[in-house]
C-alpha cells in the first residue's frame, strides 16, 4: 500500500502494483528509512524505472518480490530535498549569471549535496533586469536542472530590504510581473513581496497577478503591520480560490529575517495571526542554519506550526514549515569576497555579510546541512526531513515527488548515520558527486 498527495496532504492508501508485476530491474537500498510519516529503523527502498517501487521493513521485502536486500552498513535513506529559496552555490550566483551555463554550477553544487529539486532565487535589480535574468534561468529549468524561479523583490520595503539595494525597490507593478512571468516561460514559481508597498494588495494588484500567472506570493522584507499582513494573506487565499487552486498556500520568506520586530509599540508581520500557518493559509521558510536563527527559535517555530509525526504515522499540526538555505555563491566554498546581485559580500567563518554595513547576506549551507542543524536543535528527524522535502514540494505543487513513497519519483539521498551524503539519486539515476 502507498499513499499519495492531494493539495500537500496524505490521502487514503491506494494499492500499489506488486513489484514483481512491474517492468524493469529494481535497485534495492537498505538502512534507516525516513518517510513522510515515520522512520523505519531497518527498512528497504526499491527503485525501478525512475520511481520508488516499494518502501517497507526489511522483514517484508522478500514476500513482495525483493528477496535480495543488501546488508546494512549504517546508511540513512532520505527523500531528495527540495529548496524553495536558493541564490547559488559552488561559486555560482543565480542573480549574477548571464547564461544557463554560468548558473548551472550553483544547481549542481546543491544537487551533489542532496538537494534534488531547487528553486533558483533572484534579487531586486533595475527594472529591465528581472525579465532578462528570468529568461536565463528558464533555460536551466527547461534543461531539468532547477524546478523554477523565485524573485526576492523588487516590491519590497526599502527599510527592510536586507542585503539588497534600496534604490532597486519599486511600487507594485502587475505589468512587470506579467513580463517576468512571460520571460520565465511558465517557470516563475514564487515572488517575495511586502504587503505595505503600494500596488501589492488590492484588486488587480501584484498578489492577484502572481496567482494569475501560476506563482505563489511570499510575504517578506516588509515593515507591514499585522493588519496589513493579514490583508495580504486574505488577498492571496481569495486569489487562489478564484483561480481554482483551493488548498494552495502562500509562504513567508525567511521568517524573523527582514520583518518588523515584535515589541510593545506595535506588532509587525511576524506577529500576524496566520503567519505561522495556524489557519492553514501559509508555510513559513526557516533558514535553520544557526546563523539566521538560533536553535531555540528553530525548535520553537517547529513545535508551534511544524509537522508533528506521531508514533502511529499520523501528522498533527499545520505542517507549515519549509526549511530553506537562502544560499548564495559561497555555499560549499572557502571564506572570501563574493557578490550577490549588485552588493559585495564578505564571508568569514562561514557567515556571509554585506561588505558595507555588515547585514547578513544569505546562507552558506546546503539543505542537508540545514536538516542536520535542525535535528541538532532538538527537532525529531522525521519532522526535520519532512520540512525539507514533503512540505516544500507541496508548496510548489510537485505532487509526484517529495517523499520515499511508492509511486513517486525516485529522488533519494543516501547518508551516513550523521546525515552526511554518500550517494544521491535523482529520478532513479545516480548523481556524480565529483562533478
GITAQUI-V540528 format. One line per field, one symbol per residue. psi: psi as a letter, one per 20 degrees, with the letter a starting at -180 (. if undefined). Layout:
psi = ???
This chain:
psi = qrqrqokjrpaqqppqqphiiqrrpqppqqaoporikapohmrpopppkjrohqpaqhiighhjjmhnpqqqkjqppqqpqoojnoiarkippgiipjqhhhhhhgghghgikinippppprrqrqhigggghhhghhghghijhrjapppnrjmrphikiclrohiipqqpnhhhghgggghiljjohqppqphippigqrpjagghgghhjjrpqpprlqkqrgghghhgghggghggghjklqiqqrrpompipkqpqpriiqpahijqhjhjjhjjiqppppnmjighprghgggggghgjrqnorhjiqorrilkpoprhkqahipjrrqaprqncippppppkjppqphohjqplrrjqrhhhggghgghijpqghggggijfgghghhikmijriqnppirqmopppraijlppgqppokipqpoii.
